[in-house]
């Protein structure tokens, strides 16, 4: 079960990366080995995501612009790209929340217009990374939490379908990160949810019913951040 959840999380994340790159006019490629994009991806997004263990490093790097600034999401933490000029940027854990877990929280509100998306992106800190094309993609739900005056205080993106969704870009401007995780769960209480977090950010997700399913690593060819 954990192995299946980990593979599902990697595939979902690759799909989300493809959606973001597509919104920037970059066409990706997906096969049994990996998702990749031949030109440099937008900031904070990888140029490749592995989809199974044991992917050949040289073949993977041949699919991307592997020079300075390139980043690779090693979904099974089994690549060694150090001989190709890369270093590990950070380690993280894939996480999964089964649909049977209780979801205590107030659902998040959908973001549905370009102006709302701009306000959401400003609160998130991603700026122009998030393009209006995301709002018309049926696989994507951009979600926000507002205070009593209507100011955005948190949010997340859910991407996927058929009962399974990936959680990404979760943020909160309050001192209670666990609450935003519960709000995400309450938004789709009957869906299987996956995602990933670095170790310091795992506790709030675990309190909301997510379980670690396996490690991943982000490799970076020095020149910019990636994730």
matplotlib code that plots the C-alpha trace (Angstrom):
import matplotlib.pyplot as plt

x = [0.0, 2.8, 4.7, 1.6, 0.9, 4.4, 4.3, 0.9, 2.3, 5.2, 3.0, 0.5, 3.4, 4.8, 1.3, 1.2, 4.7, 3.5, 0.4, 2.5, 5.0, 2.2, 0.7, 4.1, 4.1, 6.5, 5.6, 6.6, 7.2, 6.0, 6.8, 7.2, 10.6, 10.0, 8.3, 10.7, 10.7, 13.5, 13.7, 14.3, 11.2, 9.7, 11.3, 10.8, 9.8, 12.0, 13.1, 12.4, 10.5, 11.4, 8.4, 10.0, 13.1, 16.3, 16.1, 19.3, 20.9, 22.6, 19.4, 17.4, 19.8, 19.8, 16.1, 16.6, 18.9, 21.2, 23.4, 23.6, 20.1, 18.7, 16.9, 15.6, 13.1, 14.4, 11.1, 12.7, 15.9, 18.1, 19.9, 23.4, 23.8, 26.9, 29.2, 27.2, 27.6, 24.5, 24.1, 21.2, 19.2, 17.0, 15.4, 11.7, 9.0, 6.1, 2.9, -0.6, -3.9, -6.5, -10.1, -11.4, -9.7, -12.0, -11.7, -12.3, -12.1, -13.7, -13.4, -11.3, -12.9, -12.2, -10.2, -12.0, -11.0, -7.7, -7.9, -8.5, -5.6, -3.3, -4.3, -3.8, -0.4, 0.7, -0.2, 1.5, 4.6, 4.8, 3.8, 3.6, 4.4, 0.7, -1.0, -4.7, -4.6, -4.6, -8.1, -9.5, -7.8, -10.4, -7.6, -6.7, -8.3, -6.7, -8.1, -7.9, -8.7, -9.9, -10.2, -13.4, -12.4, -11.8, -8.0, -6.3, -4.6, -3.7, -4.3, -3.3, -3.5, -5.3, -4.6, -5.7, -9.1, -10.9, -10.9, -7.1, -5.6, -2.1, -1.7, 0.9, 1.7, 0.1, 0.8, -0.6, 0.0, -1.2, 0.6, -1.4, -0.2, -2.1, -5.4, -4.7, -3.9, -7.3, -9.0, -7.5, -8.8, -12.2, -12.4, -12.3, -13.1, -13.6, -10.6, -7.2, -4.6, -0.9, 2.0, 5.4, 7.0, 10.5, 11.0, 10.5, 7.1, 5.8, 4.2, 1.2, 0.4, 0.7, -1.7, -4.2, -4.0, -1.1, 1.4, 5.0, 5.3, 9.0, 11.8, 12.6, 15.4, 15.7, 19.0, 20.2, 22.9, 24.0, 22.6, 19.1, 16.7, 14.4, 11.6]
y = [0.0, 2.5, 1.6, 2.2, 5.5, 6.6, 5.9, 7.6, 10.7, 10.8, 10.5, 13.1, 15.5, 15.0, 15.8, 19.0, 20.0, 19.4, 21.5, 24.4, 24.1, 24.0, 27.2, 28.8, 27.4, 24.5, 21.1, 18.2, 14.5, 11.6, 7.9, 5.0, 6.3, 10.0, 13.3, 15.9, 19.2, 20.0, 23.7, 25.2, 24.9, 27.9, 28.8, 26.3, 23.6, 20.6, 19.8, 16.1, 13.9, 10.2, 7.8, 4.5, 3.3, 2.6, 5.2, 5.6, 9.0, 9.7, 8.9, 11.1, 14.1, 13.7, 14.6, 18.1, 21.1, 19.7, 22.8, 25.2, 25.9, 22.4, 20.5, 16.9, 15.4, 11.9, 10.4, 7.2, 8.7, 6.3, 8.5, 9.8, 12.9, 14.2, 13.1, 15.3, 18.6, 18.2, 18.4, 17.4, 20.6, 18.9, 15.7, 15.2, 12.6, 11.6, 11.7, 10.1, 10.6, 7.8, 8.8, 7.0, 9.4, 11.9, 15.5, 18.1, 21.6, 24.3, 23.8, 26.3, 28.6, 28.2, 30.8, 31.3, 34.6, 36.1, 38.9, 36.4, 34.3, 37.4, 38.1, 34.5, 34.4, 37.6, 36.0, 32.8, 34.6, 32.9, 36.0, 35.5, 31.8, 31.1, 31.8, 32.2, 29.1, 27.1, 28.2, 26.6, 23.3, 20.7, 18.9, 22.0, 23.6, 26.7, 27.2, 30.1, 30.8, 34.3, 36.2, 38.0, 41.0, 38.9, 39.0, 35.8, 34.1, 30.8, 28.4, 25.4, 23.8, 20.4, 18.7, 15.4, 13.6, 10.3, 10.4, 11.1, 14.5, 16.0, 18.8, 21.4, 25.1, 24.9, 28.1, 30.0, 33.5, 32.4, 30.7, 27.5, 25.5, 22.4, 24.3, 24.8, 21.1, 20.2, 22.8, 21.1, 17.7, 19.1, 20.5, 17.0, 14.7, 11.6, 11.8, 10.1, 12.9, 12.8, 15.3, 15.7, 17.8, 18.4, 16.9, 20.2, 20.7, 17.1, 17.3, 19.5, 17.2, 14.1, 15.6, 16.0, 12.3, 12.1, 9.3, 9.3, 6.7, 7.1, 9.5, 11.7, 14.1, 17.2, 17.5, 20.9, 21.9, 25.1, 28.2, 28.5, 27.0, 24.1, 22.0]
z = [0.0, 0.9, -2.2, -4.3, -2.6, -3.1, -6.9, -7.1, -5.4, -7.8, -10.8, -9.5, -8.8, -12.3, -13.7, -11.7, -12.9, -16.4, -15.9, -14.5, -17.3, -19.9, -18.5, -19.3, -22.9, -22.1, -23.4, -21.2, -22.0, -19.8, -20.1, -17.7, -16.6, -15.9, -16.7, -18.2, -20.0, -22.5, -21.7, -18.2, -16.1, -14.1, -10.8, -8.0, -10.4, -11.5, -15.0, -14.5, -12.0, -11.9, -11.9, -10.9, -9.1, -11.0, -13.7, -15.6, -14.7, -18.0, -20.0, -17.7, -18.0, -21.7, -21.7, -20.1, -20.2, -17.6, -17.2, -14.3, -12.9, -13.7, -11.0, -10.8, -8.4, -7.6, -6.4, -5.0, -3.6, -5.5, -8.1, -7.8, -9.9, -8.1, -10.9, -13.3, -11.4, -9.2, -5.4, -3.2, -2.5, 0.1, 1.3, 1.8, 2.4, 0.2, 2.2, 1.8, 3.5, 2.9, 2.1, 5.1, 7.6, 9.3, 8.1, 10.8, 9.5, 7.4, 3.6, 1.6, -1.0, -4.7, -6.5, -9.8, -11.5, -12.7, -10.1, -7.3, -8.5, -8.5, -4.9, -4.0, -5.7, -3.9, -0.6, -1.5, -2.7, -6.1, -8.1, -11.8, -11.5, -11.3, -14.7, -15.4, -17.5, -14.3, -13.5, -16.7, -16.2, -14.9, -13.0, -10.9, -7.8, -6.5, -3.0, -0.5, 3.2, 4.1, 7.3, 8.3, 6.2, 3.1, 3.2, 2.1, 5.0, 3.5, 0.7, -1.4, -4.8, -5.3, -8.6, -10.0, -10.3, -10.1, -6.3, -5.9, -5.6, -4.9, -2.3, -3.3, -2.7, 0.8, 2.7, 5.8, 7.1, 10.6, 13.4, 13.1, 10.1, 11.2, 10.6, 6.9, 6.5, 8.1, 5.9, 2.8, 4.0, 4.7, 1.1, -0.4, 2.6, 0.6, -1.7, -1.4, -0.9, -1.6, -1.5, 0.0, 2.7, 4.2, 7.7, 9.6, 8.0, 8.4, 11.9, 10.9, 8.0, 10.2, 12.7, 9.9, 9.0, 6.5, 6.7, 5.2, 2.4, 1.4, 0.8, -2.2, -3.0, -5.0, -7.0, -8.2, -10.6, -8.8, -10.4, -9.0, -6.5, -7.5, -5.9]

ax = plt.figure().add_subplot(projection="3d")
ax.plot(x, y, z, "-o")
ax.set_aspect("equal")
plt.show()
